[in-house]
Amino acid sequence: MKSPHWKGFGLEENSWELAENLKNCGDLVQEFNSILPKPETKYQEKKMRGKAS
């Protein structure tokens, strides 16, 4: 579920929509997600080292 803001409407007009109903908005969704700040991780990720086969 997504809560899109409808252009030209106030915040009270926002609604929850199924992601499948927004499939034609892919470019806009990607643009929106690229603007969001990335969450900071609490712990540093460890690199896994495997044995050579």
PDB file as gemmi writes it, atoms N, CA and C in Angstrom:
CRYST1    1.000    1.000    1.000  90.00  90.00  90.00 P 1                      
ATOM      1  N   MET A   1       0.851  -1.170   0.000  1.00  0.00           N  
ATOM      2  CA  MET A   1       0.000   0.000   0.000  1.00  0.00           C  
ATOM      3  C   MET A   1       0.897   1.233   0.000  1.00  0.00           C  
ATOM      4  N   LYS A   2       0.464   2.227  -0.707  1.00  0.00           N  
ATOM      5  CA  LYS A   2       1.180   3.498  -0.805  1.00  0.00           C  
ATOM      6  C   LYS A   2       0.206   4.615  -0.488  1.00  0.00           C  
ATOM      7  N   SER A   3       0.723   5.732  -0.027  1.00  0.00           N  
ATOM      8  CA  SER A   3      -0.107   6.898   0.247  1.00  0.00           C  
ATOM      9  C   SER A   3       0.387   8.049  -0.624  1.00  0.00           C  
ATOM     10  N   PRO A   4      -0.063   8.103  -1.873  1.00  0.00           N  
ATOM     11  CA  PRO A   4       0.396   9.161  -2.773  1.00  0.00           C  
ATOM     12  C   PRO A   4      -0.260  10.494  -2.454  1.00  0.00           C  
ATOM     13  N   HIS A   5       0.450  11.569  -2.776  1.00  0.00           N  
ATOM     14  CA  HIS A   5      -0.140  12.907  -2.699  1.00  0.00           C  
ATOM     15  C   HIS A   5      -0.625  13.234  -4.106  1.00  0.00           C  
ATOM     16  N   TRP A   6      -1.874  13.573  -4.227  1.00  0.00           N  
ATOM     17  CA  TRP A   6      -2.462  13.848  -5.530  1.00  0.00           C  
ATOM     18  C   TRP A   6      -2.218  15.300  -5.895  1.00  0.00           C  
ATOM     19  N   LYS A   7      -1.508  15.517  -6.991  1.00  0.00           N  
ATOM     20  CA  LYS A   7      -1.161  16.857  -7.457  1.00  0.00           C  
ATOM     21  C   LYS A   7      -2.425  17.689  -7.644  1.00  0.00           C  
ATOM     22  N   GLY A   8      -2.405  18.899  -7.082  1.00  0.00           N  
ATOM     23  CA  GLY A   8      -3.544  19.795  -7.217  1.00  0.00           C  
ATOM     24  C   GLY A   8      -4.589  19.632  -6.122  1.00  0.00           C  
ATOM     25  N   PHE A   9      -4.356  18.697  -5.183  1.00  0.00           N  
ATOM     26  CA  PHE A   9      -5.299  18.453  -4.097  1.00  0.00           C  
ATOM     27  C   PHE A   9      -4.600  18.681  -2.760  1.00  0.00           C  
ATOM     28  N   GLY A  10      -5.359  18.989  -1.740  1.00  0.00           N  
ATOM     29  CA  GLY A  10      -4.819  19.198  -0.404  1.00  0.00           C  
ATOM     30  C   GLY A  10      -4.470  17.890   0.278  1.00  0.00           C  
ATOM     31  N   LEU A  11      -3.763  17.998   1.405  1.00  0.00           N  
ATOM     32  CA  LEU A  11      -3.354  16.803   2.151  1.00  0.00           C  
ATOM     33  C   LEU A  11      -4.547  15.970   2.608  1.00  0.00           C  
ATOM     34  N   GLU A  12      -5.671  16.613   2.852  1.00  0.00           N  
ATOM     35  CA  GLU A  12      -6.861  15.872   3.296  1.00  0.00           C  
ATOM     36  C   GLU A  12      -7.416  14.964   2.200  1.00  0.00           C  
ATOM     37  N   GLU A  13      -6.971  15.152   0.972  1.00  0.00           N  
ATOM     38  CA  GLU A  13      -7.419  14.328  -0.158  1.00  0.00           C  
ATOM     39  C   GLU A  13      -6.513  13.119  -0.400  1.00  0.00           C  
ATOM     40  N   ASN A  14      -5.413  12.986   0.354  1.00  0.00           N  
ATOM     41  CA  ASN A  14      -4.522  11.836   0.190  1.00  0.00           C  
ATOM     42  C   ASN A  14      -5.280  10.551   0.507  1.00  0.00           C  
ATOM     43  N   SER A  15      -4.894   9.466  -0.125  1.00  0.00           N  
ATOM     44  CA  SER A  15      -5.555   8.183   0.112  1.00  0.00           C  
ATOM     45  C   SER A  15      -4.529   7.058   0.010  1.00  0.00           C  
ATOM     46  N   TRP A  16      -4.856   5.923   0.592  1.00  0.00           N  
ATOM     47  CA  TRP A  16      -4.009   4.743   0.475  1.00  0.00           C  
ATOM     48  C   TRP A  16      -4.405   3.994  -0.782  1.00  0.00           C  
ATOM     49  N   GLU A  17      -3.406   3.635  -1.590  1.00  0.00           N  
ATOM     50  CA  GLU A  17      -3.640   2.934  -2.850  1.00  0.00           C  
ATOM     51  C   GLU A  17      -2.780   1.679  -2.891  1.00  0.00           C  
ATOM     52  N   LEU A  18      -3.298   0.634  -3.511  1.00  0.00           N  
ATOM     53  CA  LEU A  18      -2.509  -0.567  -3.754  1.00  0.00           C  
ATOM     54  C   LEU A  18      -1.397  -0.229  -4.734  1.00  0.00           C  
ATOM     55  N   ALA A  19      -0.214  -0.790  -4.524  1.00  0.00           N  
ATOM     56  CA  ALA A  19       0.921  -0.519  -5.399  1.00  0.00           C  
ATOM     57  C   ALA A  19       0.585  -0.850  -6.854  1.00  0.00           C  
ATOM     58  N   GLU A  20      -0.203  -1.904  -7.084  1.00  0.00           N  
ATOM     59  CA  GLU A  20      -0.555  -2.291  -8.461  1.00  0.00           C  
ATOM     60  C   GLU A  20      -1.383  -1.208  -9.159  1.00  0.00           C  
ATOM     61  N   ASN A  21      -2.104  -0.390  -8.389  1.00  0.00           N  
ATOM     62  CA  ASN A  21      -2.874   0.700  -8.992  1.00  0.00           C  
ATOM     63  C   ASN A  21      -1.982   1.851  -9.437  1.00  0.00           C  
ATOM     64  N   LEU A  22      -0.735   1.838  -8.994  1.00  0.00           N  
ATOM     65  CA  LEU A  22       0.198   2.911  -9.322  1.00  0.00           C  
ATOM     66  C   LEU A  22       1.285   2.453 -10.288  1.00  0.00           C  
ATOM     67  N   LYS A  23       1.088   1.290 -10.927  1.00  0.00           N  
ATOM     68  CA  LYS A  23       2.140   0.727 -11.774  1.00  0.00           C  
ATOM     69  C   LYS A  23       2.503   1.621 -12.954  1.00  0.00           C  
ATOM     70  N   ASN A  24       1.603   2.477 -13.399  1.00  0.00           N  
ATOM     71  CA  ASN A  24       1.907   3.387 -14.498  1.00  0.00           C  
ATOM     72  C   ASN A  24       2.632   4.638 -14.022  1.00  0.00           C  
ATOM     73  N   CYS A  25       2.916   4.709 -12.739  1.00  0.00           N  
ATOM     74  CA  CYS A  25       3.598   5.866 -12.147  1.00  0.00           C  
ATOM     75  C   CYS A  25       5.031   5.516 -11.764  1.00  0.00           C  
ATOM     76  N   GLY A  26       5.585   4.471 -12.337  1.00  0.00           N  
ATOM     77  CA  GLY A  26       6.904   3.974 -11.947  1.00  0.00           C  
ATOM     78  C   GLY A  26       7.995   5.018 -11.935  1.00  0.00           C  
ATOM     79  N   ASP A  27       8.066   5.850 -12.974  1.00  0.00           N  
ATOM     80  CA  ASP A  27       9.107   6.873 -13.039  1.00  0.00           C  
ATOM     81  C   ASP A  27       8.968   7.867 -11.895  1.00  0.00           C  
ATOM     82  N   LEU A  28       7.741   8.256 -11.593  1.00  0.00           N  
ATOM     83  CA  LEU A  28       7.514   9.203 -10.504  1.00  0.00           C  
ATOM     84  C   LEU A  28       7.849   8.586  -9.155  1.00  0.00           C  
ATOM     85  N   VAL A  29       7.525   7.314  -8.978  1.00  0.00           N  
ATOM     86  CA  VAL A  29       7.831   6.632  -7.722  1.00  0.00           C  
ATOM     87  C   VAL A  29       9.346   6.528  -7.548  1.00  0.00           C  
ATOM     88  N   GLN A  30      10.078   6.192  -8.603  1.00  0.00           N  
ATOM     89  CA  GLN A  30      11.538   6.102  -8.527  1.00  0.00           C  
ATOM     90  C   GLN A  30      12.147   7.462  -8.205  1.00  0.00           C  
ATOM     91  N   GLU A  31      11.633   8.510  -8.830  1.00  0.00           N  
ATOM     92  CA  GLU A  31      12.132   9.861  -8.562  1.00  0.00           C  
ATOM     93  C   GLU A  31      11.909  10.228  -7.095  1.00  0.00           C  
ATOM     94  N   PHE A  32      10.718   9.932  -6.583  1.00  0.00           N  
ATOM     95  CA  PHE A  32      10.402  10.213  -5.185  1.00  0.00           C  
ATOM     96  C   PHE A  32      11.342   9.455  -4.254  1.00  0.00           C  
ATOM     97  N   ASN A  33      11.538   8.161  -4.518  1.00  0.00           N  
ATOM     98  CA  ASN A  33      12.397   7.346  -3.661  1.00  0.00           C  
ATOM     99  C   ASN A  33      13.851   7.812  -3.698  1.00  0.00           C  
ATOM    100  N   SER A  34      14.305   8.368  -4.828  1.00  0.00           N  
ATOM    101  CA  SER A  34      15.687   8.840  -4.923  1.00  0.00           C  
ATOM    102  C   SER A  34      15.901  10.115  -4.116  1.00  0.00           C  
ATOM    103  N   ILE A  35      14.833  10.857  -3.844  1.00  0.00           N  
ATOM    104  CA  ILE A  35      14.926  12.099  -3.079  1.00  0.00           C  
ATOM    105  C   ILE A  35      15.001  11.820  -1.581  1.00  0.00           C  
ATOM    106  N   LEU A  36      14.392  10.717  -1.142  1.00  0.00           N  
ATOM    107  CA  LEU A  36      14.363  10.397   0.284  1.00  0.00           C  
ATOM    108  C   LEU A  36      15.773  10.179   0.817  1.00  0.00           C  
ATOM    109  N   PRO A  37      16.063  10.689   2.010  1.00  0.00           N  
ATOM    110  CA  PRO A  37      17.382  10.417   2.591  1.00  0.00           C  
ATOM    111  C   PRO A  37      17.498   8.939   2.951  1.00  0.00           C  
ATOM    112  N   LYS A  38      18.668   8.394   2.746  1.00  0.00           N  
ATOM    113  CA  LYS A  38      18.909   6.989   3.074  1.00  0.00           C  
ATOM    114  C   LYS A  38      19.026   6.854   4.590  1.00  0.00           C  
ATOM    115  N   PRO A  39      18.392   5.848   5.180  1.00  0.00           N  
ATOM    116  CA  PRO A  39      18.500   5.674   6.631  1.00  0.00           C  
ATOM    117  C   PRO A  39      19.928   5.295   7.017  1.00  0.00           C  
ATOM    118  N   GLU A  40      20.390   5.882   8.116  1.00  0.00           N  
ATOM    119  CA  GLU A  40      21.728   5.551   8.591  1.00  0.00           C  
ATOM    120  C   GLU A  40      21.682   4.200   9.290  1.00  0.00           C  
ATOM    121  N   THR A  41      22.698   3.391   9.020  1.00  0.00           N  
ATOM    122  CA  THR A  41      22.751   2.088   9.674  1.00  0.00           C  
ATOM    123  C   THR A  41      23.464   2.238  11.010  1.00  0.00           C  
ATOM    124  N   LYS A  42      23.007   1.491  11.975  1.00  0.00           N  
ATOM    125  CA  LYS A  42      23.565   1.562  13.318  1.00  0.00           C  
ATOM    126  C   LYS A  42      24.912   0.842  13.381  1.00  0.00           C  
ATOM    127  N   TYR A  43      25.032  -0.198  12.595  1.00  0.00           N  
ATOM    128  CA  TYR A  43      26.239  -1.008  12.603  1.00  0.00           C  
ATOM    129  C   TYR A  43      26.835  -1.039  11.208  1.00  0.00           C  
ATOM    130  N   GLN A  44      28.147  -1.124  11.165  1.00  0.00           N  
ATOM    131  CA  GLN A  44      28.828  -1.210   9.883  1.00  0.00           C  
ATOM    132  C   GLN A  44      28.631  -2.611   9.309  1.00  0.00           C  
ATOM    133  N   GLU A  45      28.321  -2.674   8.024  1.00  0.00           N  
ATOM    134  CA  GLU A  45      28.110  -3.977   7.399  1.00  0.00           C  
ATOM    135  C   GLU A  45      29.434  -4.723   7.286  1.00  0.00           C  
ATOM    136  N   LYS A  46      29.398  -6.018   7.565  1.00  0.00           N  
ATOM    137  CA  LYS A  46      30.598  -6.838   7.458  1.00  0.00           C  
ATOM    138  C   LYS A  46      30.632  -7.469   6.078  1.00  0.00           C  
ATOM    139  N   LYS A  47      31.819  -7.494   5.500  1.00  0.00           N  
ATOM    140  CA  LYS A  47      31.990  -8.154   4.213  1.00  0.00           C  
ATOM    141  C   LYS A  47      32.263  -9.628   4.475  1.00  0.00           C  
ATOM    142  N   MET A  48      31.528 -10.472   3.779  1.00  0.00           N  
ATOM    143  CA  MET A  48      31.696 -11.913   3.943  1.00  0.00           C  
ATOM    144  C   MET A  48      32.794 -12.387   2.997  1.00  0.00           C  
ATOM    145  N   ARG A  49      33.682 -13.163   3.527  1.00  0.00           N  
ATOM    146  CA  ARG A  49      34.747 -13.723   2.699  1.00  0.00           C  
ATOM    147  C   ARG A  49      34.540 -15.226   2.616  1.00  0.00           C  
ATOM    148  N   GLY A  50      34.488 -15.709   1.409  1.00  0.00           N  
ATOM    149  CA  GLY A  50      34.309 -17.146   1.218  1.00  0.00           C  
ATOM    150  C   GLY A  50      35.618 -17.805   0.827  1.00  0.00           C  
ATOM    151  N   LYS A  51      35.653 -19.111   0.951  1.00  0.00           N  
ATOM    152  CA  LYS A  51      36.838 -19.861   0.537  1.00  0.00           C  
ATOM    153  C   LYS A  51      36.794 -20.056  -0.967  1.00  0.00           C  
ATOM    154  N   ALA A  52      37.950 -20.001  -1.583  1.00  0.00           N  
ATOM    155  CA  ALA A  52      38.035 -20.246  -3.020  1.00  0.00           C  
ATOM    156  C   ALA A  52      37.754 -21.715  -3.291  1.00  0.00           C  
ATOM    157  N   SER A  53      37.034 -21.987  -4.374  1.00  0.00           N  
ATOM    158  CA  SER A  53      36.711 -23.380  -4.676  1.00  0.00           C  
ATOM    159  C   SER A  53      37.793 -24.026  -5.481  1.00  0.00           C  
TER     160      SER A  53                                                      
END                                                                             
